[in-house]
Amino acid sequence: MAKLEQLSELLVSEIGQFEKTVHRLERIQREKIGIDTAAFEKVLLHHQKKMEKDGKRF
């Protein structure tokens, strides 16, 4: 019977940790963290125009 109680406690603990992790993931998903790529796109476009000007198209 002691083993059953230990397993039950372990299971309850694991379920609690799982629920906390799910809540964290839900919060991250709600925040909808975006990445601003405008600066990268500007540099890439500038490089593309320079390559076209120099006649080195890929």
C-alpha positions as CSV (number, residue, x, y, z in Angstrom):
1,M,0.0,0.0,0.0
2,A,2.9,2.4,0.7
3,K,4.1,2.0,-2.9
4,L,0.7,2.9,-4.2
5,E,0.7,6.1,-2.1
6,Q,4.2,7.0,-3.3
7,L,3.2,6.5,-6.9
8,S,0.0,8.6,-6.3
9,E,2.1,11.4,-4.8
10,L,4.5,11.3,-7.7
11,L,1.7,11.3,-10.2
12,V,0.0,14.3,-8.6
13,S,3.4,16.1,-8.5
14,E,4.0,15.4,-12.2
15,I,0.5,16.5,-13.2
16,G,1.0,19.8,-11.3
17,Q,4.3,20.5,-13.1
18,F,2.7,19.7,-16.4
19,E,-0.2,22.1,-15.7
20,K,2.3,24.8,-14.8
21,T,4.2,24.3,-18.1
22,V,1.0,24.4,-20.1
23,H,0.0,27.7,-18.4
24,R,3.4,29.1,-19.3
25,L,3.1,28.0,-22.9
26,E,-0.4,29.5,-23.1
27,R,0.9,32.8,-21.8
28,I,3.7,32.9,-24.3
29,Q,1.3,32.1,-27.1
30,R,-1.0,34.9,-26.0
31,E,1.8,37.5,-26.0
32,K,2.5,36.8,-29.7
33,I,6.1,37.8,-29.6
34,G,7.0,39.3,-33.0
35,I,10.3,39.8,-34.6
36,D,11.1,43.0,-36.5
37,T,12.9,42.2,-39.7
38,A,12.8,45.6,-41.2
39,A,16.5,46.4,-40.7
40,F,17.6,43.0,-42.1
41,E,15.3,43.4,-45.1
42,K,16.7,46.9,-45.8
43,V,20.3,45.6,-45.7
44,L,19.4,42.6,-47.9
45,L,17.6,44.9,-50.5
46,H,20.6,47.2,-50.5
47,H,23.0,44.3,-51.1
48,Q,20.7,43.0,-53.9
49,K,20.7,46.4,-55.7
50,K,24.5,46.6,-55.4
51,M,24.9,43.2,-56.9
52,E,22.6,44.0,-59.8
53,K,24.4,47.3,-60.3
54,D,27.7,45.4,-60.4
55,G,26.3,42.9,-62.9
56,K,26.7,39.9,-60.5
57,R,23.2,38.4,-60.6
58,F,22.6,35.0,-59.0
